[in-house]
Amino acid sequence: MILGQGTAADGMVRVTVSLDATADDIELDPRVMRMPSGVLAEHLRDAMRAARRQLFDRLAEDHETSGYDLEKHLDEMHTGYMRQMDGYRRIIDDINRRLGS
């Protein structure tokens, strides 16, 4: 399985991504929960981008992947990650609302 990994906030935000999303993971150091939700969202985005960039680089290096298959995988990943990012935003907004109560 080809994975991509990315970090942000001095390693306090760690993201792992896979082609089919079965191995996707987000690890947060508890200290990041004290950050404003917008700042945390930026760190999540940065780590996600780094992880996807590493995954794309690894796919490009894989000589068994044809150009067509790579394009198909990238389209699938894009759709999946747009849904995931929307979910992360909702989670962070919910946490922020709860902390504000």
Contacts in CASP RR format, 6 or more apart in sequence:
PFRMAT RR
TARGET T0000
AUTHOR 0000-0000-0000
METHOD contacts of the structure
MODEL  1
MILGQGTAADGMVRVTVSLDATADDIELDPRVMRMPSGVLAEHLRDAMRA
ARRQLFDRLAEDHETSGYDLEKHLDEMHTGYMRQMDGYRRIIDDINRRLG
S
1 18 0 8 1.000
1 19 0 8 1.000
1 23 0 8 1.000
2 18 0 8 1.000
2 19 0 8 1.000
2 55 0 8 1.000
2 58 0 8 1.000
2 59 0 8 1.000
2 62 0 8 1.000
3 16 0 8 1.000
3 17 0 8 1.000
3 18 0 8 1.000
3 23 0 8 1.000
3 55 0 8 1.000
3 58 0 8 1.000
4 16 0 8 1.000
4 17 0 8 1.000
4 18 0 8 1.000
4 51 0 8 1.000
4 52 0 8 1.000
4 54 0 8 1.000
4 55 0 8 1.000
4 58 0 8 1.000
5 14 0 8 1.000
5 15 0 8 1.000
5 16 0 8 1.000
5 17 0 8 1.000
5 50 0 8 1.000
5 51 0 8 1.000
5 54 0 8 1.000
6 14 0 8 1.000
6 15 0 8 1.000
6 16 0 8 1.000
6 47 0 8 1.000
6 48 0 8 1.000
6 50 0 8 1.000
6 51 0 8 1.000
6 54 0 8 1.000
7 13 0 8 1.000
7 14 0 8 1.000
7 15 0 8 1.000
7 47 0 8 1.000
7 50 0 8 1.000
8 42 0 8 1.000
8 43 0 8 1.000
8 44 0 8 1.000
8 46 0 8 1.000
8 47 0 8 1.000
8 50 0 8 1.000
9 29 0 8 1.000
9 32 0 8 1.000
9 35 0 8 1.000
9 43 0 8 1.000
9 47 0 8 1.000
11 29 0 8 1.000
12 28 0 8 1.000
12 29 0 8 1.000
12 31 0 8 1.000
12 32 0 8 1.000
12 43 0 8 1.000
13 26 0 8 1.000
13 27 0 8 1.000
13 28 0 8 1.000
13 29 0 8 1.000
13 32 0 8 1.000
13 40 0 8 1.000
13 43 0 8 1.000
13 44 0 8 1.000
13 46 0 8 1.000
13 47 0 8 1.000
14 25 0 8 1.000
14 26 0 8 1.000
14 27 0 8 1.000
14 28 0 8 1.000
14 47 0 8 1.000
15 24 0 8 1.000
15 25 0 8 1.000
15 26 0 8 1.000
15 27 0 8 1.000
15 44 0 8 1.000
15 47 0 8 1.000
15 48 0 8 1.000
15 50 0 8 1.000
15 51 0 8 1.000
16 23 0 8 1.000
16 24 0 8 1.000
16 25 0 8 1.000
16 26 0 8 1.000
16 51 0 8 1.000
17 23 0 8 1.000
17 24 0 8 1.000
17 48 0 8 1.000
17 51 0 8 1.000
17 52 0 8 1.000
17 55 0 8 1.000
17 77 0 8 1.000
17 81 0 8 1.000
18 24 0 8 1.000
18 55 0 8 1.000
19 55 0 8 1.000
19 59 0 8 1.000
19 73 0 8 1.000
19 76 0 8 1.000
19 77 0 8 1.000
21 80 0 8 1.000
21 84 0 8 1.000
24 84 0 8 1.000
26 44 0 8 1.000
26 47 0 8 1.000
26 88 0 8 1.000
32 40 0 8 1.000
32 43 0 8 1.000
33 40 0 8 1.000
33 95 0 8 1.000
35 43 0 8 1.000
36 96 0 8 1.000
37 92 0 8 1.000
37 93 0 8 1.000
37 95 0 8 1.000
37 96 0 8 1.000
38 92 0 8 1.000
40 92 0 8 1.000
41 88 0 8 1.000
41 89 0 8 1.000
41 92 0 8 1.000
44 88 0 8 1.000
44 92 0 8 1.000
45 85 0 8 1.000
48 81 0 8 1.000
48 85 0 8 1.000
52 77 0 8 1.000
52 81 0 8 1.000
55 77 0 8 1.000
56 74 0 8 1.000
59 65 0 8 1.000
59 70 0 8 1.000
59 73 0 8 1.000
60 70 0 8 1.000
65 73 0 8 1.000
END
